[in-house]
Amino acid sequence: MVNTTYRGLAGRLVELGMASEDETAAALAALGEPPPGPDDEPEEADVLDVLDGCGLVVWAHAGGVDDLEDGYREILESAAECGGSVRIADVELVEDEDGEESLHFLRDGEPVWWVVEHESGEHLDLLTVMECIDDLEPGGADPRMFYALPGEDAEDDDVYVLATPAQARVLHDEFGLDLEGLDRVKPPRADPPTAEAGTPDWYMQSDRARMTGPAREYLDDWTSGMAEALDRWRAEFLPEAFPFDFSPASLDALEPLVLERHTDWDSVIVAGTDPFVSGAVRYLGESMLREVPSRWGYQDLGLSDSYDRIPMIRSNTPLGFTQTVVPLHRLAALAKERERGMLAESSRFLRDAVDSHSKAVAARRD
């Protein structure tokens, strides 16, 4: 840990705009009796206690809880108080007809779903909390995000610190907090969609509100030129007898054309922008759109993962239920596994998401 003191910690929090002098003084005074000396060096746990005393920390309890719904409510309300700009209401743990559980709540009046899995009846699903905590971050132009500090052992609580990227970097570099996601880019969150909830337009508006400008431009170009691009692909690469109707049978007919040209995963990925593969990506995606309520998506958040800067298909479901299929990856998987019927199976992931959401909604109504 960088050599520092309680005096230095308090001063930096004030300097960074994370807390006031009164807040840091109260947080230091609450550390114990007698409180630590101003020139003592804090351990990581002490730094977290000071941040907590300043209202900058959310704790996710790793141990058993008396009531799961109350446990999630405590996390949600703590995050709302921490950020100061999110309103949480109507927290409900829902179990559908198959015994699948999901957490439903209103964030600023907008419905939000988290799909949760409990290994035992007394422990919260901390993995889902970690994956979805950004749903509780301040919106608008507020740059603050929740940075995770997971417990080292299974029995240790997870901790989330609310900070701007610059503030998080200081906490990491100067005070030794091993925060995750320091290079994460915060997606923009605009006002809720104006279209009728649950319609294709609603989902598209919701996507666009979270997309960067370049991502919107790419997606608009990709979708607006769809028909013409598919016509060119059909004329150049498909045999005359090909059943160009976006049906599962046509996907079966596409598979041998892919397998003739590509022998493994990398071969497809490298050729991702080549005319044949690009056209196959379009055709597979459009076929899924016709089979399951879904839409094209795209993001460019600077992430080093398999969903960044690549066209994808998203299920028309709330984010907690959303499944994403990347057509290019399905084509690559076919080339690798060489098992017939894989392309027609692509929409199954989307169908499962739509069905799960429908069951959860029905359970709430009951």
DRENDO-1510 file (C-alpha; in Angstrom, 1 decimal, always signed):
<recs>
REC; n; res; u; v; w
REC; 1; MET; +0.0; +0.0; +0.0 .
REC; 2; VAL; +1.2; +3.5; -0.7 .
REC; 3; ASN; +2.4; +5.2; +2.5 .
REC; 4; THR; -0.4; +7.5; +3.6 .
REC; 5; THR; -2.2; +8.6; +6.8 .
REC; 6; TYR; -5.7; +9.2; +8.0 .
REC; 7; ARG; -5.0; +12.9; +7.7 .
REC; 8; GLY; -4.0; +12.4; +4.1 .
REC; 9; LEU; -7.0; +10.2; +3.4 .
REC; 10; ALA; -9.4; +12.8; +4.7 .
REC; 11; GLY; -7.7; +15.6; +2.8 .
REC; 12; ARG; -7.8; +13.7; -0.5 .
REC; 13; LEU; -11.4; +12.8; -0.1 .
REC; 14; VAL; -12.2; +16.5; +0.3 .
REC; 15; GLU; -9.9; +17.6; -2.4 .
REC; 16; LEU; -11.4; +15.0; -4.8 .
REC; 17; GLY; -14.9; +16.3; -4.0 .
REC; 18; MET; -16.0; +12.9; -2.6 .
REC; 19; ALA; -16.9; +14.2; +0.8 .
REC; 20; SER; -16.9; +17.4; +2.9 .
REC; 21; GLU; -14.6; +18.2; +5.8 .
REC; 22; ASP; -17.5; +17.6; +8.3 .
REC; 23; GLU; -18.3; +14.2; +6.7 .
REC; 24; THR; -14.7; +13.0; +6.8 .
REC; 25; ALA; -14.3; +14.2; +10.4 .
REC; 26; ALA; -17.4; +12.3; +11.5 .
REC; 27; ALA; -16.3; +9.2; +9.6 .
REC; 28; LEU; -12.9; +9.3; +11.3 .
REC; 29; ALA; -14.4; +9.8; +14.7 .
REC; 30; ALA; -16.7; +6.8; +14.2 .
REC; 31; LEU; -13.7; +4.5; +13.7 .
REC; 32; GLY; -13.3; +3.7; +17.4 .
REC; 33; GLU; -12.6; +5.0; +20.9 .
REC; 34; PRO; -10.2; +6.5; +20.9 .
REC; 35; PRO; -10.1; +7.3; +17.2 .
REC; 36; PRO; -6.9; +6.7; +15.3 .
REC; 37; GLY; -4.3; +9.4; +15.3 .
REC; 38; PRO; -4.2; +11.6; +12.2 .
REC; 39; ASP; -0.7; +10.4; +11.3 .
REC; 40; ASP; -1.5; +6.7; +11.7 .
REC; 41; GLU; -1.5; +4.6; +8.5 .
REC; 42; PRO; -4.9; +3.1; +7.7 .
REC; 43; GLU; -5.3; -0.5; +6.5 .
REC; 44; GLU; -7.6; -1.3; +3.6 .
REC; 45; ALA; -10.5; -2.1; +5.9 .
REC; 46; ASP; -10.1; +1.3; +7.6 .
REC; 47; VAL; -10.1; +3.1; +4.3 .
REC; 48; LEU; -13.4; +1.3; +3.4 .
REC; 49; ASP; -14.8; +2.2; +6.8 .
REC; 50; VAL; -14.0; +5.9; +6.2 .
REC; 51; LEU; -15.6; +5.8; +2.7 .
REC; 52; ASP; -18.6; +4.0; +4.3 .
REC; 53; GLY; -18.9; +6.7; +6.9 .
REC; 54; CYS; -18.9; +9.3; +4.1 .
REC; 55; GLY; -21.8; +7.5; +2.3 .
REC; 56; LEU; -19.7; +6.2; -0.6 .
REC; 57; VAL; -20.0; +2.4; -0.1 .
REC; 58; VAL; -22.5; -0.4; -0.7 .
REC; 59; TRP; -22.1; -3.7; +1.1 .
REC; 60; ALA; -23.4; -7.0; -0.4 .
REC; 61; HIS; -23.7; -9.5; +2.4 .
REC; 62; ALA; -22.1; -12.9; +1.8 .
REC; 63; GLY; -23.5; -14.7; +4.8 .
REC; 64; GLY; -27.0; -16.0; +5.3 .
REC; 65; VAL; -29.9; -13.5; +5.5 .
REC; 66; ASP; -33.2; -13.8; +7.3 .
REC; 67; ASP; -35.2; -12.8; +4.2 .
REC; 68; LEU; -33.9; -12.8; +0.6 .
REC; 69; GLU; -36.2; -10.0; -0.6 .
REC; 70; ASP; -35.2; -7.8; +2.4 .
REC; 71; GLY; -31.6; -8.5; +1.7 .
REC; 72; TYR; -31.8; -7.3; -1.9 .
REC; 73; ARG; -33.9; -4.4; -0.9 .
REC; 74; GLU; -31.2; -3.3; +1.5 .
REC; 75; ILE; -28.6; -3.4; -1.3 .
REC; 76; LEU; -30.8; -1.5; -3.7 .
REC; 77; GLU; -31.8; +1.2; -1.1 .
REC; 78; SER; -28.2; +1.6; +0.1 .
REC; 79; ALA; -27.0; +2.1; -3.5 .
REC; 80; ALA; -29.8; +4.7; -4.0 .
REC; 81; GLU; -28.8; +6.6; -0.9 .
REC; 82; CYS; -25.1; +6.3; -1.9 .
REC; 83; GLY; -25.7; +7.8; -5.4 .
REC; 84; GLY; -28.3; +10.3; -4.3 .
REC; 85; SER; -30.0; +10.5; -7.7 .
REC; 86; VAL; -31.8; +7.2; -8.1 .
REC; 87; ARG; -35.2; +6.3; -6.6 .
REC; 88; ILE; -35.9; +2.7; -5.8 .
REC; 89; ALA; -39.4; +1.3; -5.2 .
REC; 90; ASP; -41.6; -1.8; -5.3 .
REC; 91; VAL; -38.8; -4.4; -4.7 .
REC; 92; GLU; -40.2; -7.9; -5.2 .
REC; 93; LEU; -38.6; -11.3; -5.4 .
REC; 94; VAL; -40.6; -13.3; -7.9 .
REC; 95; GLU; -40.7; -17.1; -8.4 .
REC; 96; ASP; -42.3; -18.4; -11.7 .
REC; 97; GLU; -44.1; -21.6; -12.4 .
REC; 98; ASP; -40.8; -23.4; -13.0 .
REC; 99; GLY; -39.3; -22.2; -9.7 .
REC; 100; GLU; -37.0; -19.7; -11.4 .
REC; 101; GLU; -36.5; -16.5; -9.4 .
REC; 102; SER; -36.1; -12.9; -10.5 .
REC; 103; LEU; -35.9; -9.6; -8.7 .
REC; 104; HIS; -38.2; -6.9; -9.9 .
REC; 105; PHE; -38.0; -3.2; -8.8 .
REC; 106; LEU; -38.7; +0.3; -10.1 .
REC; 107; ARG; -35.7; +2.6; -10.7 .
REC; 108; ASP; -37.0; +6.1; -11.1 .
REC; 109; GLY; -40.3; +4.6; -12.1 .
REC; 110; GLU; -38.8; +2.4; -14.8 .
REC; 111; PRO; -39.2; -1.4; -14.3 .
REC; 112; VAL; -35.9; -3.3; -13.8 .
REC; 113; TRP; -35.4; -7.1; -13.6 .
REC; 114; TRP; -32.5; -9.1; -12.2 .
REC; 115; VAL; -32.5; -12.9; -12.8 .
REC; 116; VAL; -31.1; -14.4; -9.6 .
REC; 117; GLU; -30.0; -17.9; -8.6 .
REC; 118; HIS; -29.8; -19.0; -5.0 .
REC; 119; GLU; -27.5; -21.9; -4.1 .
REC; 120; SER; -29.2; -22.0; -0.8 .
REC; 121; GLY; -32.4; -20.4; +0.6 .
REC; 122; GLU; -30.4; -18.0; +2.8 .
REC; 123; HIS; -27.7; -16.5; +0.6 .
REC; 124; LEU; -28.0; -13.7; -1.9 .
REC; 125; ASP; -26.9; -14.1; -5.5 .
REC; 126; LEU; -23.8; -11.9; -5.2 .
REC; 127; LEU; -22.7; -12.7; -8.8 .
REC; 128; THR; -25.9; -11.1; -10.2 .
REC; 129; VAL; -25.5; -8.2; -7.9 .
REC; 130; MET; -21.9; -7.7; -9.3 .
REC; 131; GLU; -23.1; -8.0; -12.9 .
REC; 132; CYS; -26.0; -5.6; -12.5 .
REC; 133; ILE; -24.8; -3.0; -9.9 .
REC; 134; ASP; -24.5; -0.5; -12.8 .
REC; 135; ASP; -28.3; -0.4; -12.9 .
REC; 136; LEU; -28.1; +1.6; -9.7 .
REC; 137; GLU; -25.5; +4.1; -10.8 .
REC; 138; PRO; -26.5; +7.8; -11.1 .
REC; 139; GLY; -27.8; +8.7; -14.5 .
REC; 140; GLY; -27.6; +11.7; -16.7 .
REC; 141; ALA; -24.2; +13.5; -16.8 .
REC; 142; ASP; -23.1; +12.2; -13.4 .
REC; 143; PRO; -19.8; +10.3; -14.2 .
REC; 144; ARG; -19.8; +8.2; -11.0 .
REC; 145; MET; -19.8; +4.5; -11.2 .
REC; 146; PHE; -19.7; +1.6; -8.7 .
REC; 147; TYR; -16.3; -0.1; -8.5 .
REC; 148; ALA; -16.2; -3.6; -7.1 .
REC; 149; LEU; -13.9; -4.8; -4.4 .
REC; 150; PRO; -14.9; -8.5; -4.2 .
REC; 151; GLY; -14.4; -10.4; -1.0 .
REC; 152; GLU; -11.2; -12.5; -1.0 .
REC; 153; ASP; -13.0; -15.6; +0.5 .
REC; 154; ALA; -16.5; -16.9; +0.0 .
REC; 155; GLU; -17.6; -15.7; +3.4 .
REC; 156; ASP; -16.3; -12.2; +2.8 .
REC; 157; ASP; -18.8; -9.4; +1.8 .
REC; 158; ASP; -18.5; -7.8; -1.6 .
REC; 159; VAL; -18.0; -4.0; -1.5 .
REC; 160; TYR; -18.9; -1.4; -4.1 .
REC; 161; VAL; -17.4; +2.1; -4.0 .
REC; 162; LEU; -19.1; +5.0; -5.8 .
REC; 163; ALA; -16.6; +7.2; -7.5 .
REC; 164; THR; -15.7; +8.9; -10.7 .
REC; 165; PRO; -13.0; +7.2; -12.8 .
REC; 166; ALA; -10.4; +9.7; -11.6 .
REC; 167; GLN; -11.4; +9.3; -8.0 .
REC; 168; ALA; -11.3; +5.5; -8.3 .
REC; 169; ARG; -7.8; +5.7; -9.8 .
REC; 170; VAL; -6.6; +7.7; -6.8 .
REC; 171; LEU; -8.2; +5.3; -4.3 .
REC; 172; HIS; -6.4; +2.5; -6.1 .
REC; 173; ASP; -3.0; +4.1; -6.6 .
REC; 174; GLU; -2.7; +6.1; -3.4 .
REC; 175; PHE; -4.7; +4.1; -0.9 .
REC; 176; GLY; -4.3; +0.5; -2.1 .
REC; 177; LEU; -7.9; -0.4; -2.9 .
REC; 178; ASP; -7.8; -3.1; -5.4 .
REC; 179; LEU; -10.9; -1.9; -7.3 .
REC; 180; GLU; -12.1; -3.8; -10.4 .
REC; 181; GLY; -13.1; -2.1; -13.6 .
REC; 182; LEU; -10.9; +1.0; -13.4 .
REC; 183; ASP; -10.8; +1.2; -17.2 .
REC; 184; ARG; -14.6; +0.7; -17.6 .
REC; 185; VAL; -16.4; +3.3; -19.7 .
REC; 186; LYS; -19.8; +4.3; -18.4 .
REC; 187; PRO; -22.6; +3.8; -21.0 .
REC; 188; PRO; -24.8; +6.9; -21.2 .
REC; 189; ARG; -28.3; +6.6; -19.7 .
REC; 190; ALA; -30.9; +9.0; -21.1 .
REC; 191; ASP; -34.6; +9.4; -20.3 .
REC; 192; PRO; -36.8; +6.4; -20.5 .
REC; 193; PRO; -38.2; +5.5; -24.0 .
REC; 194; THR; -41.4; +7.3; -25.1 .
REC; 195; ALA; -42.7; +4.3; -27.1 .
REC; 196; GLU; -45.1; +1.8; -25.6 .
REC; 197; ALA; -43.3; -0.4; -23.1 .
REC; 198; GLY; -42.4; -3.8; -24.5 .
REC; 199; THR; -42.8; -2.9; -28.2 .
REC; 200; PRO; -39.9; -3.2; -30.7 .
REC; 201; ASP; -39.6; +0.6; -30.8 .
REC; 202; TRP; -39.3; +0.7; -27.0 .
REC; 203; TYR; -36.4; -1.7; -27.0 .
REC; 204; MET; -34.7; +0.2; -29.8 .
REC; 205; GLN; -35.1; +3.5; -28.0 .
REC; 206; SER; -33.8; +2.0; -24.8 .
REC; 207; ASP; -30.7; +0.7; -26.7 .
REC; 208; ARG; -30.0; +4.1; -28.4 .
REC; 209; ALA; -30.3; +5.9; -25.1 .
REC; 210; ARG; -27.3; +3.8; -23.8 .
REC; 211; MET; -25.3; +3.9; -27.0 .
REC; 212; THR; -22.4; +6.2; -27.9 .
REC; 213; GLY; -22.7; +8.3; -31.0 .
REC; 214; PRO; -20.4; +6.1; -33.2 .
REC; 215; ALA; -22.3; +3.0; -32.1 .
REC; 216; ARG; -25.6; +4.6; -33.2 .
REC; 217; GLU; -24.1; +5.6; -36.5 .
REC; 218; TYR; -22.7; +2.1; -37.2 .
REC; 219; LEU; -26.0; +0.4; -36.3 .
REC; 220; ASP; -28.1; +2.8; -38.4 .
REC; 221; ASP; -25.8; +2.1; -41.4 .
REC; 222; TRP; -25.8; -1.6; -40.8 .
REC; 223; THR; -29.6; -1.9; -40.6 .
REC; 224; SER; -30.6; +0.7; -43.2 .
REC; 225; GLY; -28.5; -1.1; -45.9 .
REC; 226; MET; -29.7; -4.6; -44.9 .
REC; 227; ALA; -31.9; -5.4; -47.9 .
REC; 228; GLU; -29.5; -4.2; -50.5 .
REC; 229; ALA; -26.5; -6.0; -48.9 .
REC; 230; LEU; -28.4; -9.3; -48.7 .
REC; 231; ASP; -29.5; -9.0; -52.3 .
REC; 232; ARG; -25.8; -8.6; -53.4 .
REC; 233; TRP; -24.8; -11.5; -51.2 .
REC; 234; ARG; -27.5; -13.7; -52.6 .
REC; 235; ALA; -26.6; -12.9; -56.2 .
REC; 236; GLU; -22.8; -13.5; -55.7 .
REC; 237; PHE; -22.7; -16.5; -53.4 .
REC; 238; LEU; -25.9; -18.4; -53.2 .
REC; 239; PRO; -26.9; -21.2; -55.6 .
REC; 240; GLU; -30.1; -20.5; -57.6 .
REC; 241; ALA; -32.0; -23.2; -55.7 .
REC; 242; PHE; -31.2; -21.8; -52.3 .
REC; 243; PRO; -34.4; -21.3; -50.2 .
REC; 244; PHE; -33.9; -17.6; -49.5 .
REC; 245; ASP; -36.8; -17.3; -47.0 .
REC; 246; PHE; -35.0; -16.9; -43.6 .
REC; 247; SER; -36.4; -20.2; -42.4 .
REC; 248; PRO; -34.6; -22.8; -40.3 .
REC; 249; ALA; -34.5; -25.0; -43.4 .
REC; 250; SER; -32.6; -22.2; -45.3 .
REC; 251; LEU; -30.1; -22.0; -42.4 .
REC; 252; ASP; -29.5; -25.7; -42.8 .
REC; 253; ALA; -28.8; -25.1; -46.5 .
REC; 254; LEU; -26.4; -22.3; -45.6 .
REC; 255; GLU; -24.2; -24.6; -43.4 .
REC; 256; PRO; -22.5; -26.5; -46.2 .
REC; 257; LEU; -21.6; -23.2; -47.9 .
REC; 258; VAL; -19.9; -22.1; -44.7 .
REC; 259; LEU; -18.2; -25.4; -44.1 .
REC; 260; GLU; -16.8; -25.5; -47.7 .
REC; 261; ARG; -15.0; -22.1; -47.1 .
REC; 262; HIS; -14.0; -22.3; -43.5 .
REC; 263; THR; -12.3; -25.1; -41.5 .
REC; 264; ASP; -12.1; -23.6; -38.0 .
REC; 265; TRP; -13.2; -20.8; -35.6 .
REC; 266; ASP; -10.3; -18.5; -36.5 .
REC; 267; SER; -10.9; -18.8; -40.2 .
REC; 268; VAL; -14.4; -17.3; -39.8 .
REC; 269; ILE; -13.3; -14.6; -37.4 .
REC; 270; VAL; -10.5; -13.4; -39.6 .
REC; 271; ALA; -12.9; -13.2; -42.6 .
REC; 272; GLY; -15.6; -11.4; -40.6 .
REC; 273; THR; -15.7; -8.4; -42.9 .
REC; 274; ASP; -15.3; -10.4; -46.1 .
REC; 275; PRO; -18.4; -10.3; -48.4 .
REC; 276; PHE; -19.4; -14.0; -47.9 .
REC; 277; VAL; -19.1; -14.0; -44.2 .
REC; 278; SER; -20.6; -10.6; -43.7 .
REC; 279; GLY; -23.6; -11.6; -45.8 .
REC; 280; ALA; -24.0; -14.8; -43.8 .
REC; 281; VAL; -23.9; -12.8; -40.6 .
REC; 282; ARG; -26.7; -10.6; -41.9 .
REC; 283; TYR; -28.7; -13.5; -43.1 .
REC; 284; LEU; -28.4; -15.5; -39.9 .
REC; 285; GLY; -29.3; -12.4; -37.8 .
REC; 286; GLU; -32.3; -11.5; -40.0 .
REC; 287; SER; -33.5; -15.2; -39.7 .
REC; 288; MET; -33.4; -14.9; -35.9 .
REC; 289; LEU; -35.4; -11.7; -36.0 .
REC; 290; ARG; -38.1; -13.4; -37.8 .
REC; 291; GLU; -38.3; -16.3; -35.4 .
REC; 292; VAL; -38.1; -14.6; -32.0 .
REC; 293; PRO; -38.9; -11.1; -30.8 .
REC; 294; SER; -35.4; -9.5; -31.0 .
REC; 295; ARG; -33.4; -6.7; -32.6 .
REC; 296; TRP; -30.0; -5.9; -33.9 .
REC; 297; GLY; -27.5; -4.3; -31.4 .
REC; 298; TYR; -24.1; -2.8; -31.4 .
REC; 299; GLN; -21.8; -1.3; -28.8 .
REC; 300; ASP; -18.4; +0.4; -28.8 .
REC; 301; LEU; -17.4; +0.8; -25.1 .
REC; 302; GLY; -13.7; +0.0; -25.5 .
REC; 303; LEU; -14.1; -3.3; -23.8 .
REC; 304; SER; -11.9; -6.3; -24.5 .
REC; 305; ASP; -14.8; -8.7; -24.7 .
REC; 306; SER; -16.6; -10.7; -27.4 .
REC; 307; TYR; -19.6; -8.3; -27.5 .
REC; 308; ASP; -17.8; -5.1; -28.3 .
REC; 309; ARG; -17.8; -3.6; -31.8 .
REC; 310; ILE; -19.6; -6.5; -33.4 .
REC; 311; PRO; -23.2; -6.8; -34.7 .
REC; 312; MET; -25.3; -8.9; -32.4 .
REC; 313; ILE; -28.9; -9.9; -31.9 .
REC; 314; ARG; -30.6; -9.1; -28.6 .
REC; 315; SER; -33.8; -10.6; -27.2 .
REC; 316; ASN; -36.7; -8.2; -26.8 .
REC; 317; THR; -36.7; -8.6; -23.0 .
REC; 318; PRO; -35.7; -6.3; -20.1 .
REC; 319; LEU; -32.0; -6.2; -19.5 .
REC; 320; GLY; -32.1; -8.8; -16.6 .
REC; 321; PHE; -33.5; -11.4; -19.0 .
REC; 322; THR; -31.6; -10.3; -22.2 .
REC; 323; GLN; -29.8; -12.9; -24.1 .
REC; 324; THR; -27.4; -11.9; -26.9 .
REC; 325; VAL; -26.3; -14.0; -29.9 .
REC; 326; VAL; -23.4; -12.9; -32.1 .
REC; 327; PRO; -24.1; -14.3; -35.6 .
REC; 328; LEU; -20.4; -14.2; -36.5 .
REC; 329; HIS; -19.6; -16.4; -33.4 .
REC; 330; ARG; -22.3; -18.9; -34.4 .
REC; 331; LEU; -20.8; -19.2; -37.8 .
REC; 332; ALA; -17.3; -19.6; -36.3 .
REC; 333; ALA; -18.7; -22.3; -33.9 .
REC; 334; LEU; -20.2; -24.2; -36.8 .
REC; 335; ALA; -16.8; -24.1; -38.6 .
REC; 336; LYS; -15.1; -25.4; -35.4 .
REC; 337; GLU; -17.6; -28.1; -34.3 .
REC; 338; ARG; -18.9; -29.0; -37.8 .
REC; 339; GLU; -22.2; -30.2; -36.5 .
REC; 340; ARG; -25.1; -29.8; -38.7 .
REC; 341; GLY; -28.2; -27.9; -37.4 .
REC; 342; MET; -26.2; -25.4; -35.3 .
REC; 343; LEU; -27.3; -22.3; -37.2 .
REC; 344; ALA; -31.0; -23.1; -36.8 .
REC; 345; GLU; -30.4; -23.6; -33.1 .
REC; 346; SER; -29.1; -20.1; -32.7 .
REC; 347; SER; -32.5; -18.5; -31.9 .
REC; 348; ARG; -33.1; -21.0; -29.0 .
REC; 349; PHE; -31.1; -18.7; -26.7 .
REC; 350; LEU; -33.3; -15.8; -27.5 .
REC; 351; ARG; -36.5; -17.9; -27.2 .
REC; 352; ASP; -35.5; -19.0; -23.7 .
REC; 353; ALA; -35.0; -15.4; -22.7 .
REC; 354; VAL; -38.4; -14.3; -24.0 .
REC; 355; ASP; -40.1; -17.3; -22.4 .
REC; 356; SER; -38.4; -16.7; -19.0 .
REC; 357; HIS; -39.5; -13.0; -19.0 .
REC; 358; SER; -43.1; -14.0; -19.9 .
REC; 359; LYS; -43.2; -16.5; -17.0 .
REC; 360; ALA; -41.9; -13.9; -14.5 .
REC; 361; VAL; -44.5; -11.4; -15.6 .
REC; 362; ALA; -47.2; -14.0; -15.2 .
REC; 363; ALA; -45.9; -14.8; -11.7 .
REC; 364; ARG; -46.1; -11.2; -10.6 .
REC; 365; ARG; -49.7; -10.9; -11.8 .
REC; 366; ASP; -50.6; -14.0; -9.8 .
</recs>
